[in-house]
Amino acid sequence: MCSWVGQTLARDPNFVIGDGDPVERIAALLRENPALIILDNFESVLGQEPLMPVEELQVILDAVWSWVGATHASPLRSRVLITTRDTTFNDARFAPSAHCAHIELGGLAMSDALALAASVLNDWGIDRTRIRREELIELMELMGGHPLSLYLALPHLRGLTPRELIAQFETLLPGFVNGAGKQRNESLAVSLNFSLTRLGNSTRAALPALGVFQGGAMENMILAITEIDKEMW
């Protein structure tokens, strides 16, 4: 973390190998030039099965607090924005207080969700006139208006009605029709799982090999390394 924060603030690709404690050096840079530090998808290092040892997580929280904590008197001090579905920090400094706000983000407003649905359906060449508006609204409400969930689910309306899709989701996530899809963005998981069930066996078998390319890669290199059949690709 210190590496990318330091490189960005100092505009120095070799920041991490400089002299002194990188945490303190970053704190000094932030005092001179306040900034917003974003820690995205932080739930991956929290929860019951965190990807990071507790000791390492504490080091990160200590560093972040030293950069943006309430000890700095200046009103222009830096801020940190942490996006996470899990707020179990086990650190009182990051509990809701005058210095730390927890803001739950909801889904899209229905007007925005309908606009997104229209765009997705048009992109997939799906005739919007054959989709009952009230059924579509019901589906989107049960999905909590989650944009990525809608991107994954709505293309399936090419062959299914919204009610049929709701029934399929209920099979994958019992309680979906009672609102389970709104909890902790479960609609995203059920949309993804449903999309995966629609893939052929050979396609599903090839997916794990693509995991190492989540940061992006040239298409020809992906095919060469994974040896995925070009026709299937």
ZAMARGU-4260 file (C-alpha; in steps of 0.2 Angstrom, whole numbers, plus 5000, padded with zeros to 4 digits):
<rodrens>
0) 5000/5000/5000 | 5014/5012/5005 | 5022/5009/4988 | 5007/5015/4977 | 5002/5029/4989
5) 5019/5035/4990 | 5022/5034/4971 | 5006/5044/4967 | 5010/5057/4980 | 5028/5060/4977
10) 5027/5056/4958 | 5042/5045/4961 | 5041/5027/4955 | 5055/5022/4967 | 5047/5030/4982
15) 5047/5014/4992 | 5066/5011/4992 | 5069/5029/4998 | 5077/5032/5015 | 5066/5033/5031
20) 5049/5025/5036 | 5038/5025/5021 | 5022/5028/5032 | 5030/5043/5040 | 5036/5050/5023
25) 5019/5048/5016 | 5011/5057/5031 | 5023/5072/5028 | 5018/5072/5010 | 5000/5073/5015
30) 5003/5087/5027 | 5010/5097/5013 | 4997/5092/5000 | 4981/5084/5007 | 4973/5071/4996
35) 4959/5058/4996 | 4965/5040/4998 | 4953/5027/4992 | 4954/5009/4998 | 4942/4999/4987
40) 4934/4982/4990 | 4941/4982/5007 | 4930/4967/5012 | 4943/4955/5005 | 4954/4958/5020
45) 4940/4958/5033 | 4927/4945/5038 | 4928/4927/5044 | 4940/4921/5030 | 4951/4937/5027
50) 4965/4936/5014 | 4976/4946/5025 | 4983/4941/5042 | 4976/4951/5057 | 4993/4958/5061
55) 4995/4965/5043 | 4978/4972/5043 | 4982/4981/5059 | 4998/4988/5051 | 4987/4995/5037
60) 4974/5003/5048 | 4987/5011/5059 | 4996/5018/5044 | 4979/5025/5037 | 4974/5033/5053
65) 4991/5041/5055 | 4988/5049/5038 | 4970/5055/5040 | 4966/5053/5059 | 4958/5067/5070
70) 4975/5071/5077 | 4978/5084/5063 | 4972/5101/5067 | 4971/5108/5050 | 4953/5108/5042
75) 4962/5104/5025 | 4968/5087/5031 | 4968/5072/5020 | 4953/5060/5020 | 4952/5041/5017
80) 4937/5033/5008 | 4935/5014/5011 | 4923/5004/5001 | 4918/4988/5009 | 4903/4976/5011
85) 4910/4971/5028 | 4913/4984/5042 | 4920/4972/5055 | 4936/4982/5057 | 4939/4977/5075
90) 4946/4994/5078 | 4937/5007/5088 | 4945/5021/5078 | 4935/5015/5062 | 4918/5014/5071
95) 4905/5027/5067 | 4910/5043/5076 | 4912/5062/5073 | 4928/5057/5064 | 4922/5042/5055
100) 4906/5041/5045 | 4898/5024/5039 | 4887/5027/5024 | 4877/5013/5017 | 4875/5015/4998
105) 4859/5009/4991 | 4854/5004/4973 | 4849/5014/4959 | 4833/5024/4960 | 4819/5016/4950
110) 4819/5029/4937 | 4838/5027/4935 | 4836/5008/4935 | 4823/5009/4921 | 4835/5020/4911
115) 4849/5007/4913 | 4837/4993/4909 | 4832/5002/4893 | 4850/5004/4888 | 4855/4986/4891
120) 4840/4979/4882 | 4843/4990/4867 | 4862/4984/4867 | 4856/4966/4867 | 4843/4969/4854
125) 4829/4963/4865 | 4812/4970/4861 | 4807/4981/4875 | 4788/4981/4870 | 4786/4962/4875
130) 4792/4965/4892 | 4779/4969/4905 | 4784/4985/4914 | 4777/4979/4931 | 4786/4963/4930
135) 4803/4972/4926 | 4801/4984/4940 | 4797/4969/4952 | 4813/4960/4946 | 4824/4976/4948
140) 4817/4979/4965 | 4821/4962/4971 | 4838/4964/4965 | 4840/4980/4975 | 4844/4991/4960
145) 4862/4985/4960 | 4869/4991/4943 | 4881/4977/4940 | 4868/4964/4944 | 4856/4972/4932
150) 4870/4971/4918 | 4872/4953/4921 | 4853/4948/4923 | 4844/4959/4910 | 4851/4951/4895
155) 4843/4934/4900 | 4826/4943/4896 | 4830/4938/4878 | 4823/4921/4882 | 4814/4923/4899
160) 4801/4934/4906 | 4805/4944/4922 | 4794/4932/4932 | 4803/4917/4925 | 4819/4925/4929
165) 4814/4928/4947 | 4809/4910/4948 | 4826/4904/4942 | 4834/4916/4955 | 4823/4909/4969
170) 4830/4892/4965 | 4848/4898/4966 | 4845/4909/4981 | 4830/4903/4992 | 4821/4918/4999
175) 4825/4929/4984 | 4807/4933/4981 | 4806/4939/4999 | 4820/4951/4998 | 4836/4940/5001
180) 4843/4948/4985 | 4844/4965/4993 | 4855/4959/5007 | 4874/4962/5006 | 4872/4963/4987
185) 4867/4945/4986 | 4859/4949/4969 | 4876/4951/4961 | 4880/4933/4967 | 4864/4926/4961
190) 4865/4935/4944 | 4883/4929/4942 | 4879/4911/4947 | 4864/4910/4935 | 4875/4917/4921
195) 4887/4903/4924 | 4874/4890/4924 | 4870/4895/4906 | 4887/4892/4900 | 4892/4876/4892
200) 4903/4864/4901 | 4919/4867/4891 | 4917/4886/4893 | 4915/4884/4912 | 4930/4873/4913
205) 4940/4886/4904 | 4935/4900/4916 | 4948/4897/4931 | 4962/4899/4919 | 4957/4917/4915
210) 4958/4922/4934 | 4977/4926/4932 | 4972/4939/4919 | 4960/4949/4930 | 4972/4964/4927
215) 4971/4963/4909 | 4981/4956/4895 | 4983/4955/4876 | 4970/4943/4868 | 4984/4933/4859
220) 4994/4931/4874 | 4979/4924/4884 | 4975/4911/4871 | 4994/4906/4870 | 4996/4904/4888
225) 4979/4896/4892 | 4978/4886/4876 | 4960/4889/4875 | 4952/4884/4859 | 4951/4899/4847
230) 4934/4893/4841 | 4927/4892/4859 | 4935/4909/4863
</rodrens>
